[in-house]
């Protein structure tokens, strides 16, 4: 069929009348009846597909050039939140109105599209309206400015603040600032903000732009609010569980606010709209995970303090335990806590006792947090290694085990050990409570061993030998018995019985004998004091502590020559003891014990309890008022260096002064020592600081003595075989000197000491005797 040119021009004008977008305008006065005639013309010409595609191209062009740029022009980077709120509202309103003007034309385009018969998707959608919205979204997001999030964030921050504070303004007076909109309460703008908020979100939902445009900004904003709320609620408080409060806040405040965003002000999603329900549910899952994640990270940063406060901080530990099941922060917890322990505990500025206290709290807290023991085993490796290298660790542990009062956690552990052993059989029966080890558990470690170890066992395992602990307790008990003027044997027996339950009867037999020696000494002293001959021959009284040498730890080797009258007194005491015991005698340790002395000099009168050394020193000044250090050295048989250090005690008391270099005189003028005679307040003191030192040989000293036993064997080996490597010496010692155990490392250190003292020569890994 042929058409005249004039007719075609008329038809084109009619088509432009129905679709004014072809002339870059969108206002149309075409009625439905008029469009029906135009539709017949288009179909009659057979150009419906071409017209549809042409209209879509012009719509896309119009959106790109006329609609979207004005929208993005309002997205400025500004600081004022209220101004940002208004800009975003204005931008959405303008976009909504501009898009709404297309709908009459889109209805006509829908009719045209249905007549095309090619079922071609419109911008990827099955109908024109959905395709148009997809085109709006695509064109909009293709022109995103750099700081578009700023005013969106302001918009939701203002509205959330109003929603979060809506229940706090009900009882406010007119002079009070509204915490929702930050205006005077008389000028409160909250109702307007809520109305604009709901209206703007409704328009974004209709345009299918809510999630695409604001989703990430909303997520970031809510995450920041979650973090700040957690910090405000939980920072520094460990004795209350916060998870329930945070979950309730997330449900009642955050999710209620989000539901109103998605549902245009309604508090519940429409029951028939699965898309909105799914969107809200996904958002909730994402925010719940972030809540647990943020809370756990905060608690991990505070975990060292939480552990120190345990068990008062158990609610915080329970929260972490719950959150670890919902997050993937287990490895982060192990790493950060290990670093915190290393930086805050494992250095020379912290006492061993404090390290042990923190270690015990760590064991208790992490056992509660992770009953499998995997976290505890991982985190405390540096602590165990550090304690192993501290010389006073064993003594500190043993001291804590036998301390009085509720402050000693190890003493409490020891006391309840017997009760816990009674419940061991019940643990085996709880097979239905078994859980597999976490994935980060060491497969080489037996899970039952990891869970079964009690606190004391873990401390013993730091060294791997309970004999070391028992020997240290024996030394500590000896110190305690020798240092106390009044000995509470009942308390010591109670601790001994508890330790026997923990370490066994045979290990502590020596300690039983030591305590028996104390009670026997009291009885023997009473009998000797009743000896008339002994009483008549002595000017002063004495109480001896009679020790069974083979059961007590070795004493420090010190020499001290006592005055003649003291030695005569000891001889008389020994004679009375021999008469009482028959076939036994006494070997006196003159440097041990305490001496009660009265000193009168001028107007000064002192009543002191001092060491035998100090008593002997001052007694020599009774017979001769002036002494040189060399003379005292000859008389007392004590090294000059020790004399110089010890004599400072009497100098501080104002009784002795240094006349010239190493020449000391007795101060007999009562006025001379007035500067120092605040010493009247020291009259009841027991000795000086040196007297608090242990009189027993240290574990290191005892070990050195044990290793000296090997020297005769090693000397004989090298005499016969000329030279031997370290491994060979160690193997031969195992065969020929099996009585004393010695590790390869200990033997190496011992032999290196002999090399330094020129008793051995080391060449190319071979030890040999030096050539004479």
VMD Tcl script that draws the C-alpha trace (Angstrom):
set ca {
  {0.00 0.00 0.00}
  {1.34 3.42 -0.95}
  {0.88 6.62 1.09}
  {1.16 10.20 0.02}
  {3.88 12.34 1.54}
  {1.28 14.64 3.07}
  {-0.46 11.73 4.74}
  {2.82 10.43 6.22}
  {3.57 13.87 7.65}
  {0.13 13.92 9.27}
  {0.68 10.46 10.71}
  {4.09 11.48 12.10}
  {2.60 14.51 13.80}
  {-0.07 12.29 15.35}
  {2.60 9.90 16.62}
  {4.56 12.85 18.09}
  {1.33 13.98 19.77}
  {0.98 10.57 21.45}
  {4.73 10.30 22.29}
  {6.03 13.85 22.88}
  {9.33 12.37 24.09}
  {10.24 12.19 20.39}
  {10.41 16.01 20.53}
  {12.35 15.96 23.87}
  {9.33 16.76 26.02}
  {7.14 14.62 28.23}
  {3.95 16.63 28.69}
  {1.17 15.05 26.62}
  {-2.55 15.92 26.23}
  {-3.37 12.76 24.29}
  {-6.51 11.05 25.59}
  {-7.14 7.32 25.56}
  {-9.63 7.63 22.67}
  {-7.16 9.70 20.67}
  {-4.38 7.23 21.29}
  {-6.57 4.37 20.10}
  {-6.80 6.04 16.67}
  {-3.04 6.67 16.68}
  {-2.40 3.05 17.62}
  {-4.44 1.90 14.61}
  {-2.35 4.16 12.35}
  {0.91 2.71 13.73}
  {-0.33 -0.85 13.34}
  {-1.68 -0.09 9.89}
  {1.73 1.20 8.85}
  {3.41 -1.83 10.47}
  {5.96 0.31 12.30}
  {5.03 -0.49 15.91}
  {8.44 -2.10 16.71}
  {10.36 0.83 15.25}
  {8.25 3.41 17.09}
  {8.61 1.48 20.39}
  {12.40 1.27 20.06}
  {12.63 4.92 19.04}
  {10.56 6.03 22.04}
  {12.73 3.97 24.40}
  {15.90 5.52 22.99}
  {14.50 9.04 23.49}
  {13.34 8.19 27.04}
  {16.84 6.98 27.90}
  {18.35 10.14 26.40}
  {15.92 12.40 28.25}
  {16.63 10.69 31.59}
  {20.37 10.89 31.05}
  {20.36 14.57 30.10}
  {17.34 16.18 31.77}
  {16.34 14.14 34.88}
  {19.40 12.53 36.46}
  {21.89 15.48 36.45}
  {19.55 17.79 38.46}
  {19.07 14.95 40.95}
  {22.79 14.45 41.55}
  {23.44 18.20 41.65}
  {21.93 18.30 45.15}
  {24.39 15.71 46.53}
  {26.95 18.09 47.94}
  {29.57 17.46 50.61}
  {28.23 19.55 53.49}
  {28.69 19.37 57.25}
  {25.26 20.54 58.45}
  {23.09 17.48 59.06}
  {19.74 19.28 58.85}
  {20.72 20.87 55.54}
  {21.78 17.47 54.24}
  {18.43 16.05 55.38}
  {16.57 18.73 53.40}
  {18.74 18.31 50.29}
  {18.14 14.56 50.12}
  {14.41 15.01 50.64}
  {14.31 17.63 47.87}
  {16.35 15.47 45.47}
  {14.08 12.43 45.94}
  {10.91 14.56 45.58}
  {12.15 16.11 42.33}
  {13.15 12.73 40.93}
  {9.81 11.22 41.92}
  {7.86 14.03 40.26}
  {10.00 13.87 37.11}
  {9.54 10.11 36.83}
  {5.79 10.37 37.54}
  {5.34 12.56 34.45}
  {6.36 9.60 32.28}
  {3.53 7.31 33.42}
  {0.81 8.48 30.95}
  {3.22 8.00 28.08}
  {4.34 4.63 29.52}
  {0.74 3.35 29.54}
  {0.49 4.16 25.83}
  {3.89 2.55 25.27}
  {2.64 -0.58 27.03}
  {-0.23 -0.84 24.53}
  {2.19 -0.28 21.66}
  {4.58 -2.94 23.01}
  {1.80 -5.52 23.29}
  {1.04 -5.02 19.59}
  {4.64 -5.68 18.54}
  {4.34 -9.42 19.09}
  {8.11 -10.00 19.41}
  {8.13 -10.50 23.24}
  {11.34 -8.56 23.40}
  {12.39 -7.62 27.00}
  {12.31 -3.94 27.77}
  {15.67 -3.15 29.37}
  {15.82 -6.70 30.65}
  {12.32 -6.68 32.16}
  {9.14 -8.36 31.01}
  {7.01 -5.21 30.81}
  {7.40 -1.53 30.06}
  {6.89 -0.15 33.60}
  {9.49 -2.47 35.17}
  {11.84 -1.83 32.25}
  {11.47 1.93 32.73}
  {12.31 1.67 36.46}
  {15.31 -0.47 35.57}
  {16.38 2.21 33.09}
  {16.01 4.92 35.77}
  {18.15 2.91 38.22}
  {20.82 2.12 35.64}
  {21.05 5.70 34.38}
  {21.07 7.03 37.94}
  {23.85 4.73 39.16}
  {25.93 5.30 36.03}
  {26.36 8.96 37.09}
  {27.18 8.47 40.79}
  {29.10 11.48 42.14}
  {32.11 10.99 44.41}
  {30.57 12.01 47.77}
  {26.96 10.99 47.21}
  {26.85 9.19 50.60}
  {27.20 12.38 52.64}
  {23.66 13.77 52.48}
  {22.14 10.27 52.51}
  {24.01 9.63 55.76}
  {22.80 12.97 57.16}
  {19.21 12.10 56.22}
  {19.20 8.77 58.03}
  {21.26 10.03 60.97}
  {18.74 12.78 61.71}
  {15.76 10.45 61.37}
  {17.35 7.67 63.47}
  {18.16 10.13 66.23}
  {14.51 11.19 66.34}
  {13.34 7.58 66.39}
  {15.90 6.55 69.04}
  {14.85 9.38 71.35}
  {11.10 9.47 70.75}
  {10.31 8.14 74.27}
  {12.63 10.54 76.10}
  {10.83 13.79 75.35}
  {7.39 13.10 76.81}
  {8.01 14.71 80.21}
  {10.31 17.51 79.12}
  {9.62 21.12 80.01}
  {9.57 23.89 77.43}
  {13.07 25.09 78.26}
  {14.74 21.75 77.58}
  {16.54 20.86 74.35}
  {14.88 18.09 72.34}
  {17.33 15.20 72.03}
  {15.69 14.09 68.79}
  {15.96 17.16 66.54}
  {18.31 19.30 68.69}
  {15.83 22.21 68.83}
  {14.25 23.80 71.88}
  {11.41 21.57 72.98}
  {8.93 24.35 72.24}
  {10.17 24.33 68.62}
  {10.44 20.55 68.31}
  {10.61 19.48 64.68}
  {10.48 15.70 65.24}
  {6.99 15.20 63.78}
  {8.01 16.91 60.54}
  {11.21 14.83 60.32}
  {9.26 11.60 60.83}
  {6.70 12.59 58.15}
  {9.41 13.50 55.62}
  {11.35 10.35 56.49}
  {8.43 8.03 55.77}
  {7.37 9.91 52.63}
  {10.90 9.88 51.17}
  {11.37 6.16 51.83}
  {7.98 5.39 50.26}
  {8.99 7.20 47.08}
  {12.34 5.39 46.96}
  {10.54 2.06 47.38}
  {8.14 2.88 44.53}
  {11.10 3.72 42.31}
  {12.86 0.46 43.38}
  {15.79 2.66 44.44}
  {15.85 2.16 48.21}
  {18.38 -0.66 48.41}
  {20.38 0.34 45.33}
  {20.80 3.96 46.40}
  {20.85 3.82 50.19}
  {21.61 0.18 51.08}
  {25.37 0.50 51.62}
  {25.05 3.88 53.32}
  {22.38 2.48 55.64}
  {24.55 -0.53 56.43}
  {27.61 1.59 57.20}
  {25.57 4.01 59.30}
  {23.91 1.28 61.35}
  {27.23 -0.47 61.86}
  {28.69 2.74 63.27}
  {25.67 3.10 65.56}
  {26.09 -0.48 66.72}
  {29.77 0.13 67.49}
  {29.10 3.36 69.40}
  {26.21 1.76 71.33}
  {28.41 -1.21 72.30}
  {31.21 1.13 73.43}
  {28.79 3.23 75.47}
  {27.09 0.25 77.10}
  {29.94 -2.15 77.65}
  {33.26 -0.36 77.95}
  {34.97 -1.25 81.24}
  {32.09 -3.23 82.79}
  {32.68 -6.97 83.06}
  {30.33 -8.10 85.82}
  {27.13 -7.90 83.74}
  {26.14 -9.80 80.60}
  {25.32 -7.37 77.78}
  {24.38 -9.70 74.92}
  {20.68 -9.85 75.85}
  {20.48 -6.04 76.11}
  {22.22 -5.59 72.76}
  {19.98 -8.13 71.03}
  {16.90 -6.41 72.47}
  {18.19 -2.99 71.33}
  {18.81 -4.36 67.84}
  {15.26 -5.75 67.64}
  {13.29 -2.93 69.25}
  {15.24 0.05 67.93}
  {17.35 -0.73 64.86}
  {15.17 -3.34 63.18}
  {11.97 -1.47 64.02}
  {13.45 1.62 62.37}
  {14.57 -0.39 59.33}
  {11.13 -1.99 59.02}
  {9.58 1.46 58.86}
  {12.04 2.39 56.10}
  {11.06 -0.61 53.98}
  {7.34 -0.41 54.79}
  {6.79 3.36 54.38}
  {6.16 3.97 58.09}
  {4.42 0.72 59.00}
  {5.85 -1.19 61.98}
  {5.27 -4.57 60.28}
  {5.95 -5.72 56.71}
  {2.91 -6.58 54.60}
  {2.16 -10.31 55.02}
  {1.78 -10.89 51.29}
  {4.99 -9.11 50.20}
  {7.71 -11.74 50.40}
  {10.31 -9.47 48.81}
  {10.16 -6.93 51.64}
  {10.09 -9.68 54.26}
  {13.16 -11.31 52.75}
  {14.99 -7.98 52.46}
  {14.33 -7.17 56.15}
  {15.33 -10.68 57.25}
  {18.61 -10.56 55.31}
  {19.37 -7.14 56.78}
  {18.71 -8.50 60.27}
  {21.02 -11.47 59.75}
  {23.77 -9.17 58.51}
  {23.37 -6.74 61.42}
  {23.13 -9.52 64.01}
  {26.43 -10.94 62.81}
  {27.98 -7.49 62.90}
  {26.66 -6.95 66.44}
  {28.26 -10.18 67.69}
  {31.44 -9.46 65.73}
  {31.84 -5.90 67.09}
  {31.03 -6.93 70.66}
  {33.48 -9.83 70.51}
  {36.27 -7.63 69.13}
  {35.71 -5.14 71.96}
  {35.80 -7.92 74.56}
  {38.92 -9.46 72.97}
  {40.68 -6.10 73.36}
  {39.63 -6.10 77.04}
  {40.25 -9.81 77.62}
  {43.42 -9.38 79.69}
  {41.53 -7.18 82.19}
  {38.57 -9.58 82.10}
  {40.88 -12.46 83.00}
  {42.51 -10.53 85.85}
  {39.04 -9.79 87.30}
  {37.86 -13.40 86.97}
  {35.61 -14.85 88.48}
  {33.89 -11.47 89.02}
  {34.04 -11.01 85.24}
  {32.41 -14.37 84.43}
  {29.36 -12.71 82.72}
  {31.75 -11.12 80.19}
  {33.44 -14.51 79.63}
  {30.00 -16.08 79.06}
  {29.26 -13.41 76.46}
  {32.53 -14.10 74.64}
  {31.83 -17.84 74.73}
  {28.42 -17.27 73.10}
  {29.81 -14.87 70.49}
  {32.69 -17.15 69.49}
  {30.09 -19.71 68.38}
  {28.52 -17.10 66.08}
  {31.69 -15.46 64.68}
  {35.06 -16.51 63.26}
  {37.21 -14.63 65.79}
  {38.69 -17.59 67.65}
  {42.11 -17.20 66.00}
  {42.03 -13.43 66.60}
  {41.30 -14.02 70.29}
  {44.24 -16.41 70.63}
  {46.64 -14.07 68.85}
  {45.66 -10.86 70.66}
  {45.50 -12.44 74.12}
  {48.90 -14.04 73.62}
  {50.36 -10.64 72.67}
  {48.66 -8.98 75.67}
  {50.09 -11.57 78.06}
  {53.58 -11.18 76.60}
  {53.60 -7.36 76.70}
  {51.91 -6.88 80.07}
  {53.23 -9.85 82.05}
  {56.35 -11.43 80.65}
  {59.06 -8.95 81.53}
  {61.32 -8.22 84.49}
  {59.12 -5.40 85.77}
  {56.47 -7.88 86.97}
  {56.95 -10.00 90.07}
  {56.84 -13.76 89.63}
  {53.98 -13.92 92.15}
  {51.93 -11.51 90.04}
  {52.67 -13.52 86.89}
  {51.52 -16.71 88.64}
  {48.35 -15.01 89.88}
  {47.55 -13.84 86.35}
  {48.41 -17.29 84.96}
  {46.02 -19.00 87.40}
  {43.26 -16.52 86.50}
  {43.98 -17.18 82.81}
  {43.64 -20.92 83.34}
  {40.32 -20.53 85.15}
  {38.84 -18.01 82.71}
  {39.90 -19.82 79.54}
  {38.76 -23.19 80.92}
  {35.31 -21.64 81.34}
  {35.49 -20.00 77.91}
  {36.70 -23.13 76.11}
  {36.26 -26.40 78.05}
  {38.24 -28.27 75.38}
  {41.41 -26.50 76.61}
  {42.61 -25.70 73.09}
  {42.59 -21.91 73.53}
  {44.30 -22.24 76.92}
  {47.02 -24.47 75.51}
  {47.65 -22.12 72.58}
  {47.62 -18.85 74.50}
  {49.72 -19.83 77.51}
  {52.71 -21.35 75.68}
  {54.81 -18.16 76.06}
  {53.82 -17.89 79.74}
  {54.95 -21.43 80.47}
  {58.21 -20.89 78.61}
  {58.89 -17.65 80.47}
  {58.10 -19.13 83.90}
  {60.42 -22.05 83.15}
  {63.32 -19.60 82.78}
  {62.59 -17.57 85.93}
  {64.73 -18.74 88.83}
  {62.17 -18.02 91.57}
  {59.15 -19.59 89.87}
  {59.18 -22.84 91.82}
  {59.60 -21.06 95.15}
  {56.79 -18.63 94.31}
  {54.47 -21.50 93.39}
  {55.26 -23.41 96.58}
  {54.87 -20.26 98.68}
  {51.47 -19.60 97.13}
  {50.42 -23.21 97.79}
  {51.03 -22.77 101.51}
  {49.89 -19.19 102.10}
  {47.25 -18.27 104.64}
  {44.13 -16.30 103.83}
  {41.60 -16.17 101.05}
  {43.94 -14.26 98.76}
  {45.98 -17.31 97.84}
  {44.28 -18.95 94.87}
  {46.73 -21.87 94.75}
  {46.14 -22.62 98.43}
  {42.41 -22.75 97.68}
  {43.08 -25.09 94.75}
  {45.12 -27.35 96.98}
  {42.40 -27.40 99.65}
  {39.67 -28.44 97.24}
  {41.78 -31.02 95.39}
  {40.61 -33.90 97.60}
  {36.95 -33.05 97.01}
  {37.49 -32.91 93.25}
  {39.16 -36.33 93.12}
  {35.96 -37.87 94.53}
  {34.01 -36.74 91.47}
  {36.36 -38.17 88.83}
  {34.26 -41.29 88.30}
  {31.21 -39.19 87.46}
  {33.08 -37.46 84.64}
  {33.66 -40.75 82.83}
  {29.95 -41.49 82.83}
  {28.99 -38.25 81.03}
  {29.54 -39.84 77.60}
  {26.40 -38.19 76.21}
  {27.96 -34.74 76.80}
  {30.98 -35.49 74.60}
  {31.88 -32.91 71.96}
  {34.58 -33.15 69.31}
  {37.68 -30.96 69.63}
  {37.73 -27.66 67.73}
  {39.38 -27.66 64.31}
  {42.39 -25.75 65.66}
  {43.19 -28.44 68.27}
  {46.63 -30.06 68.15}
  {46.04 -33.68 67.03}
  {49.20 -34.78 68.88}
  {47.74 -33.84 72.27}
  {45.32 -36.21 73.96}
  {42.02 -34.37 74.47}
  {41.36 -36.15 77.78}
  {44.75 -35.06 79.16}
  {44.18 -31.48 78.05}
  {40.82 -31.29 79.83}
  {41.80 -33.25 82.95}
  {44.84 -31.22 84.04}
  {44.10 -29.17 87.14}
  {45.79 -25.83 87.87}
  {48.47 -27.29 90.13}
  {49.29 -29.98 87.56}
  {49.70 -27.31 84.89}
  {52.13 -25.41 87.10}
  {54.06 -28.60 87.86}
  {54.14 -29.44 84.15}
  {55.91 -26.15 83.47}
  {58.98 -27.98 84.76}
  {57.83 -31.53 84.10}
  {58.91 -32.80 87.52}
  {56.94 -32.86 90.75}
  {60.15 -33.85 92.61}
  {61.43 -30.33 91.99}
  {58.33 -28.87 93.61}
  {58.53 -31.21 96.58}
  {62.20 -30.36 97.13}
  {61.42 -26.65 96.94}
  {58.62 -27.11 99.47}
  {61.06 -28.92 101.71}
  {63.48 -25.97 101.47}
  {60.69 -23.46 102.03}
  {59.40 -25.40 105.03}
  {62.91 -25.46 106.48}
  {63.21 -21.68 106.04}
  {59.85 -21.14 107.65}
  {60.60 -23.40 110.61}
  {64.01 -21.85 111.23}
  {62.84 -18.24 110.86}
  {59.85 -18.31 113.23}
  {60.33 -17.79 116.94}
  {56.90 -19.33 117.58}
  {56.17 -22.15 115.16}
  {52.58 -23.06 114.30}
  {53.10 -26.77 113.69}
  {49.36 -27.41 113.37}
  {49.15 -25.16 110.33}
  {52.23 -26.74 108.76}
  {50.88 -30.25 109.38}
  {47.59 -29.28 107.73}
  {49.38 -28.07 104.60}
  {51.62 -31.13 104.64}
  {48.57 -33.43 104.66}
  {47.07 -31.55 101.71}
  {50.33 -31.81 99.81}
  {50.56 -35.53 100.57}
  {47.16 -35.97 98.91}
  {48.46 -34.09 95.87}
  {52.03 -35.43 95.57}
  {51.97 -38.72 97.49}
  {53.14 -39.96 100.91}
  {56.64 -41.07 99.91}
  {57.55 -37.72 98.33}
  {56.93 -35.85 101.60}
  {58.32 -38.25 104.19}
  {61.32 -35.98 104.83}
  {58.97 -33.09 105.66}
  {57.18 -35.22 108.25}
  {60.51 -35.86 109.96}
  {61.31 -32.13 109.89}
  {58.07 -31.29 111.68}
  {58.73 -34.09 114.18}
  {62.18 -32.56 114.85}
  {60.48 -29.30 115.87}
  {58.24 -30.94 118.46}
  {61.13 -33.12 119.70}
  {63.33 -30.03 120.05}
  {60.79 -28.37 122.36}
  {60.73 -31.43 124.57}
  {64.54 -31.83 124.66}
  {65.04 -28.12 125.40}
  {62.67 -28.38 128.35}
  {64.56 -31.40 129.71}
  {67.99 -29.76 129.33}
  {66.81 -26.55 130.99}
  {65.89 -28.68 134.02}
  {69.50 -29.93 134.32}
  {70.86 -28.15 137.41}
  {74.50 -28.43 136.32}
  {73.75 -26.85 132.93}
  {71.70 -24.07 134.50}
  {74.42 -23.23 137.05}
  {77.22 -23.12 134.48}
  {75.55 -20.59 132.13}
  {74.82 -16.90 132.40}
  {72.10 -16.90 129.75}
  {69.38 -19.20 128.44}
  {69.22 -20.83 125.03}
  {66.80 -22.92 123.01}
  {68.29 -25.16 120.37}
  {66.48 -26.53 117.35}
  {67.79 -30.07 116.93}
  {67.58 -31.24 113.33}
  {68.04 -34.66 111.77}
  {70.78 -33.82 109.28}
  {69.92 -36.48 106.67}
  {66.28 -35.31 106.39}
  {66.79 -31.55 106.17}
  {67.89 -29.71 103.02}
  {71.56 -28.67 102.95}
  {72.41 -25.33 104.58}
  {74.43 -22.51 103.07}
  {78.12 -22.91 103.74}
  {79.11 -20.03 106.02}
  {81.82 -19.74 108.66}
  {81.57 -17.84 111.91}
  {83.88 -18.03 114.95}
  {81.82 -17.42 118.09}
  {83.11 -15.80 121.31}
  {84.57 -18.20 123.89}
  {81.71 -17.87 126.36}
  {79.19 -18.79 123.64}
  {81.28 -21.78 122.56}
  {81.54 -22.91 126.18}
  {77.77 -22.62 126.50}
  {77.30 -24.79 123.39}
  {79.74 -27.38 124.79}
  {77.74 -27.53 128.01}
  {74.52 -27.90 126.04}
  {76.08 -30.69 123.95}
  {77.25 -32.49 127.07}
  {73.75 -32.38 128.57}
  {72.28 -33.59 125.25}
  {74.74 -36.50 125.09}
  {73.86 -37.44 128.65}
  {70.20 -37.40 127.65}
  {70.54 -39.24 124.29}
  {73.52 -41.50 124.97}
  {74.90 -42.37 121.54}
  {74.10 -39.03 119.79}
  {75.85 -35.68 119.67}
  {75.30 -32.21 118.16}
  {77.01 -30.43 115.24}
  {76.31 -26.73 115.77}
  {75.52 -24.29 112.95}
  {76.71 -21.04 114.59}
  {75.56 -18.76 111.78}
  {71.89 -19.85 112.09}
  {69.26 -18.74 114.56}
  {68.35 -15.53 116.40}
  {69.85 -13.84 119.43}
  {67.97 -11.66 121.93}
  {70.40 -9.07 123.31}
  {70.19 -6.07 125.62}
  {72.56 -3.19 124.93}
  {73.25 -0.33 127.36}
  {75.56 2.43 126.20}
  {75.39 5.91 127.67}
  {71.74 6.96 127.92}
  {70.80 4.50 125.23}
  {69.18 1.15 126.03}
  {68.19 -1.24 123.27}
  {66.46 -4.60 123.33}
  {66.99 -6.29 119.95}
  {66.64 -9.60 118.19}
  {69.52 -10.00 115.74}
  {71.40 -12.68 113.85}
  {74.28 -14.64 115.50}
  {76.66 -12.77 113.18}
  {75.54 -9.34 114.41}
  {75.47 -10.46 118.02}
  {79.03 -11.79 117.73}
  {80.16 -8.59 116.03}
  {78.83 -6.25 118.73}
  {80.09 -8.53 121.52}
  {83.67 -8.03 120.31}
  {83.24 -4.28 120.79}
  {82.33 -5.01 124.42}
  {85.86 -6.25 125.09}
  {87.64 -3.75 122.84}
  {86.09 -0.41 121.74}
  {88.09 -0.09 118.52}
  {88.58 -2.69 115.77}
  {89.96 -2.79 112.27}
  {88.26 -4.90 109.64}
  {91.35 -7.07 109.35}
  {91.35 -7.79 113.10}
  {87.65 -8.67 113.03}
  {88.34 -10.91 110.04}
  {91.03 -12.77 112.01}
  {88.84 -13.17 115.10}
  {85.49 -14.03 113.45}
  {86.89 -16.03 110.48}
  {84.58 -14.14 108.11}
  {85.57 -12.57 104.74}
  {86.27 -8.83 104.85}
  {83.67 -8.07 102.17}
  {80.92 -9.66 104.25}
  {82.12 -7.87 107.39}
  {82.06 -4.50 105.64}
  {78.48 -5.13 104.49}
  {77.19 -6.47 107.80}
  {78.71 -3.79 110.03}
  {76.49 -1.16 108.40}
  {73.61 -2.50 110.53}
  {75.24 -1.32 113.75}
  {76.28 1.92 112.06}
  {72.64 2.59 111.19}
  {71.74 1.91 114.84}
  {74.21 4.60 115.92}
  {76.36 2.21 117.99}
  {79.42 1.94 115.73}
  {81.08 4.60 113.59}
  {83.93 4.45 111.08}
  {86.82 6.42 112.62}
  {88.97 6.12 109.50}
  {89.18 3.79 106.52}
  {88.24 0.27 107.77}
  {88.71 1.34 111.43}
  {85.52 1.15 113.52}
  {84.91 2.40 117.06}
  {82.13 1.99 119.60}
  {80.03 5.16 120.03}
  {79.82 5.68 123.80}
  {78.47 9.27 123.80}
  {74.66 9.20 123.95}
  {74.38 12.49 122.05}
  {76.51 11.35 119.13}
  {73.86 9.12 117.71}
  {70.82 11.32 118.10}
  {70.43 11.67 114.38}
  {70.17 7.92 114.09}
  {68.22 7.20 117.24}
  {64.89 6.95 115.72}
  {66.22 3.44 116.34}
  {64.28 3.16 119.60}
  {61.37 2.31 117.30}
  {63.41 -0.55 115.83}
  {63.83 -2.26 119.20}
  {61.32 -5.00 118.47}
  {62.64 -5.67 114.93}
  {64.07 -9.01 113.91}
  {67.38 -8.26 112.24}
  {68.07 -6.44 109.01}
  {67.06 -7.24 105.44}
  {69.83 -9.79 105.05}
  {68.23 -11.92 107.73}
  {65.19 -12.42 105.51}
  {67.36 -14.34 103.06}
  {67.05 -18.09 102.94}
  {69.51 -19.96 105.17}
  {69.13 -23.04 103.00}
  {71.18 -23.74 99.90}
  {69.22 -22.73 96.80}
  {67.98 -25.31 94.31}
  {70.68 -24.09 91.93}
  {73.37 -24.57 94.59}
  {72.08 -28.05 95.41}
  {72.10 -28.96 91.74}
  {75.69 -27.73 91.43}
  {76.66 -30.05 94.27}
  {74.93 -32.97 92.57}
  {76.76 -32.26 89.33}
  {80.12 -32.16 91.11}
  {79.61 -35.89 91.76}
  {80.11 -36.44 88.03}
  {83.47 -34.69 87.93}
  {85.47 -37.64 89.28}
  {83.85 -39.91 86.63}
  {84.51 -37.41 83.82}
  {88.10 -36.86 84.98}
  {88.73 -40.62 84.96}
  {87.16 -41.01 81.48}
  {89.30 -38.29 79.94}
  {92.43 -39.55 81.70}
  {91.99 -42.98 80.09}
  {90.48 -42.00 76.72}
  {92.20 -38.61 76.15}
  {89.18 -36.87 74.54}
  {85.43 -37.46 74.22}
  {82.47 -35.66 72.62}
  {79.58 -34.43 74.76}
  {77.16 -37.20 73.69}
  {79.64 -39.93 74.54}
  {80.33 -38.46 77.99}
  {76.59 -38.29 78.66}
  {76.06 -41.93 77.65}
  {78.93 -43.17 79.81}
  {77.66 -41.22 82.82}
  {74.29 -42.95 82.44}
  {76.08 -46.31 82.68}
  {78.59 -45.58 85.44}
  {76.80 -42.95 87.55}
  {73.11 -43.84 87.39}
  {72.25 -42.46 90.82}
  {71.92 -38.82 89.68}
  {69.98 -37.79 86.59}
  {71.56 -35.18 84.33}
  {70.19 -33.81 81.07}
  {72.41 -33.20 78.06}
  {71.89 -29.43 78.40}
  {72.87 -29.44 82.09}
  {75.98 -31.49 81.32}
  {76.97 -29.07 78.54}
  {76.65 -26.09 80.93}
  {78.64 -27.93 83.62}
  {81.46 -28.83 81.21}
  {81.52 -25.28 79.83}
  {82.04 -24.04 83.39}
  {85.03 -26.38 83.71}
  {86.38 -25.02 80.42}
  {86.11 -21.43 81.68}
  {87.99 -22.38 84.87}
  {90.72 -24.08 82.72}
  {90.00 -27.55 84.14}
  {88.99 -28.76 80.66}
  {89.86 -27.92 77.07}
  {87.30 -27.93 74.24}
  {88.60 -28.44 70.70}
  {86.42 -29.22 67.65}
  {83.59 -30.53 69.82}
  {85.91 -32.78 71.87}
  {86.54 -32.30 75.59}
  {89.99 -33.14 76.98}
  {92.12 -32.48 80.03}
  {94.64 -29.61 79.79}
  {98.26 -30.58 79.30}
  {100.42 -30.09 82.38}
}
mol new
graphics top color blue
foreach p $ca { graphics top sphere $p radius 0.5 }
foreach p [lrange $ca 0 end-1] q [lrange $ca 1 end] { graphics top cylinder $p $q radius 0.2 }
display resetview
